């Protein structure tokens, strides 16, 4: 996947993603913290065909679903590691 990051003056930061299959989408992080998914069609590669605005919790939920290991599993693994460190060598 090809990822580019662009600062949009007065707006925020735009991340463009291009998949191996040639599909393009973006994630806009504006100065207020709002996140938007930008979906591009084939008509104009520079103008989003659709914009989906996400609240913070919605963006977190999508990130959790897309992450390869769920947050609960990562936290449990970290807790096990800390317990092992606390016990020390056997």
Secondary structure, DSSP 8 states (H G I E B T S, - for coil): -EEEEEEETTTEEEEEEE-TTS-EEEEEEETTS-EEEEEE-SS-TTSEEEEEEE-HHHHHHHHHHHSSS-HHHHHHHHHHHHHHHHH---
